Amino acid sequence: MNNPRMHLWKPAVALWHRDVVRFFRQRNRIISALATPLVFWVLLGAGFTPSFRPPGDETTSYLTFFFPGTLVLIMLFTAIFSTISIIEDRREGFLQGVLVAPVSPGAIVLGKFLGGTTLAAGQALVFCILAPFAGISFSFAAIPLLLLSFLLVGFSMTGLGFLVAWPMDSTQGFHAIMNIVLMPLWMVSGALFPIPVGGSVIGWLGLINPVTYGVAAIRHSLGIASSSNPPLLLSLGVTLGFCAVTYWISYRMVASRRKVA
């Protein structure tokens, strides 16, 4: 008797394993995903700390404030490198083989999402080794909440990368969209500076930006105070909802491409 769950999870796990193995065989991806955000954190932290005064907590340095934003940047870069493999797989013919195989579209999407989420959350956890240098200390009791935040943000970042990569035929086009869409989403999420309150354009963009709530969830998990943070439950709820939306749209995109294939 066929088990529908096996038709979903078995191919999804296979695709997840393939992405993880591919990642560890390409060490340049590990270095670039960690080194670039590290340079951002050190240079911007050193430059802005003397003049940075966050609202609601005058004692927080910029290195501390920017640390959650750096973690989200790491997950964004990792998700980008993970989902760009969709374009490579299409070019090599692997993706066409998966589309014509008796595999559920949900399994294809889930496998890619799980692969990107695992790599993104894993690298963010590794970067947390530097938390003491940012003046951040958290107890073991905070780790489950931090891990949940990483998984949700990693899943949503992978979803964003998937939505951009799936219709693309060239890596150049993918990087162009990344520069004009994904990076600005990160920049107005409260990662670089507190979201201004009131009726400013940046403030409204921050409120409707789903990445804002991922940054806030991680900031809450690390115990970093900021009056511009949305509440924790709201942040987790919006991020979870964004995960569901990106997965559903990705599922529809794969299902429609499979009909054509």
C-alpha positions in Angstrom: 0.0 0.0 0.0 1.4 3.4 -1.0 2.0 5.9 1.7 1.4 9.5 0.5 3.9 10.8 3.1 6.7 8.7 1.6 6.0 10.3 -1.8 6.6 13.7 -0.2 9.4 13.2 2.3 11.6 10.6 0.6 12.4 12.7 -2.5 12.4 15.9 -0.4 15.1 14.4 1.9 17.1 13.3 -1.2 17.1 16.8 -2.6 17.9 18.2 0.9 20.9 15.8 1.2 22.1 16.7 -2.3 22.1 20.4 -1.5 24.0 19.9 1.8 26.6 17.7 0.2 27.1 20.1 -2.7 27.5 23.0 -0.3 30.3 21.3 1.7 32.1 20.4 -1.5 32.3 24.0 -2.5 34.3 25.7 0.2 34.3 29.1 -1.5 30.5 29.2 -0.8 31.1 28.7 2.9 33.8 31.4 3.0 31.9 34.0 1.0 28.6 33.5 3.0 30.4 34.1 6.3 33.3 36.5 5.3 31.2 39.2 3.6 28.8 39.7 6.5 31.7 39.6 8.9 33.4 42.4 7.1 30.2 44.4 7.0 29.8 43.9 10.8 33.3 44.8 11.7 33.7 47.8 9.4 30.3 49.3 9.9 30.4 48.5 13.7 33.7 50.3 14.0 32.6 53.3 12.0 29.1 53.9 13.5 29.6 52.9 17.2 31.0 56.3 18.3 27.9 58.2 17.0 25.2 55.5 17.3 22.5 56.1 19.9 19.6 53.6 19.6 16.1 54.8 20.8 15.1 53.4 24.2 18.6 52.1 25.2 21.5 54.5 25.2 23.9 51.7 26.3 23.6 49.5 23.2 26.6 49.8 20.8 26.2 49.6 17.1 28.2 46.3 17.1 25.5 44.9 19.3 22.6 46.4 17.4 23.9 45.3 14.0 24.7 41.7 15.1 21.1 40.3 14.4 21.1 42.1 11.0 24.4 40.4 10.2 22.9 37.0 11.1 20.0 37.7 8.7 22.5 38.8 6.0 24.4 35.5 6.4 21.1 33.6 6.0 20.2 35.7 3.0 23.6 35.1 1.3 23.4 31.4 2.1 19.8 31.1 0.7 21.0 32.9 -2.5 23.8 30.5 -3.0 21.6 27.6 -2.3 18.8 28.6 -4.6 21.0 29.7 -7.5 21.7 25.9 -7.9 18.2 25.8 -9.5 19.5 27.7 -12.5 22.5 25.4 -12.6 20.4 22.3 -12.4 18.1 23.5 -15.2 21.2 24.2 -17.4 22.6 20.7 -16.7 19.3 18.9 -17.3 18.9 17.6 -13.7 15.9 19.8 -13.0 14.1 18.6 -16.1 14.6 15.0 -15.0 13.1 15.8 -11.6 10.1 17.5 -13.1 9.2 14.5 -15.3 9.8 12.0 -12.5 6.8 10.7 -10.4 7.6 13.2 -7.7 5.2 15.6 -6.1 5.8 19.4 -6.8 5.6 19.8 -3.0 8.5 17.4 -2.5 10.7 19.4 -5.0 9.9 22.7 -3.2 10.2 21.2 0.3 13.6 19.6 -0.5 15.1 22.9 -1.8 13.6 24.8 1.1 14.9 22.4 3.7 18.4 22.4 2.1 18.6 26.2 2.2 17.1 26.4 5.7 19.6 23.9 7.1 22.6 25.7 5.6 21.4 29.2 6.5 20.5 28.3 10.1 23.7 26.3 10.6 25.9 29.2 9.4 24.0 31.6 11.6 24.6 29.4 14.6 28.3 29.2 13.8 28.5 33.0 13.6 26.9 33.2 17.1 30.4 32.2 18.4 31.3 35.9 17.9 28.3 37.1 20.0 30.5 37.8 23.1 32.6 40.2 21.0 29.4 42.2 20.3 28.7 42.3 24.0 25.9 39.8 23.8 25.4 37.0 26.3 22.5 34.6 26.3 21.6 31.6 28.4 21.0 28.0 27.3 17.3 28.6 27.9 17.2 31.1 25.1 18.7 28.7 22.5 15.4 27.0 21.6 13.8 30.4 20.8 16.9 31.5 18.9 17.0 28.2 16.9 13.3 28.6 16.1 13.9 32.2 14.8 16.8 30.9 12.7 14.7 28.2 11.1 11.9 30.5 10.3 14.1 33.2 8.9 16.2 30.7 7.0 13.1 29.2 5.5 11.7 32.5 4.4 15.0 33.7 3.0 15.3 30.5 1.0 11.7 31.0 -0.2 12.6 34.5 -1.4 15.6 33.1 -3.3 13.5 30.3 -4.8 10.9 32.7 -6.1 13.6 34.7 -7.8 15.7 31.8 -9.1 12.9 29.6 -10.5 11.8 31.7 -13.5 15.4 32.7 -14.2 17.6 31.3 -17.0 20.8 33.0 -16.2 22.8 33.6 -13.0 23.5 37.2 -14.2 19.8 37.9 -14.1 19.5 36.3 -10.6 22.2 38.5 -9.2 20.7 41.6 -10.8 17.3 40.9 -9.1 19.2 40.2 -5.8 20.8 43.6 -5.9 17.7 45.6 -6.7 15.2 43.6 -4.6 16.6 41.3 -1.9 19.3 43.6 -0.6 17.0 46.6 -0.3 14.6 44.4 1.6 17.3 43.7 4.1 18.5 47.3 4.3 15.1 48.6 5.3 14.3 45.8 7.8 15.9 47.5 10.8 19.1 45.5 10.3 21.3 48.6 9.6 19.4 51.2 11.6 16.3 51.5 13.8 13.1 51.8 11.8 11.9 55.4 12.3 8.6 55.8 13.9 5.9 58.1 12.5 4.8 58.7 9.0 8.1 58.5 7.1 8.5 56.5 3.9 11.2 54.4 5.4 9.1 53.7 8.5 6.1 52.5 6.4 8.4 50.4 4.2 9.8 48.8 7.3 6.4 48.0 8.7 5.3 46.2 5.5 8.6 44.5 4.9 8.4 40.8 6.1 12.2 40.7 6.7 11.7 43.3 9.4 10.0 40.8 11.6 12.6 38.2 11.1 15.3 40.6 12.2 13.1 41.6 15.2 12.6 37.9 16.2 16.3 37.3 16.2 16.9 40.5 18.2 14.3 39.4 20.8 15.9 35.9 20.9 19.3 37.5 21.7 17.8 39.8 24.4 18.8 43.0 22.5 16.5 45.8 23.6 15.2 48.2 21.0 12.0 50.3 21.1 11.7 50.0 17.3 11.3 46.2 17.6 7.9 44.7 16.8 6.6 42.4 19.6 8.1 38.9 19.7 4.9 37.0 19.0 4.0 39.3 16.1 7.5 38.9 14.7 7.3 35.1 14.8 3.8 35.0 13.5 4.5 37.3 10.5 7.7 35.3 9.7 5.8 32.0 9.9 3.1 33.5 7.6 5.7 34.6 5.1 7.2 31.1 5.1 3.8 29.7 4.2 3.2 32.3 1.5 6.6 31.7 -0.2 6.1 28.0 0.0 2.6 28.1 -1.5 3.7 30.4 -4.4 6.8 28.2 -5.0 4.5 25.1 -5.1 2.2 26.7 -7.7 5.2 27.8 -9.8 6.7 24.3 -9.8 3.3 22.7 -10.5 2.7 24.9 -13.5 6.2 24.2 -14.9 5.7 20.5 -14.4 2.5 20.6 -16.6 4.5 22.3 -19.3 7.3 19.7 -19.0 
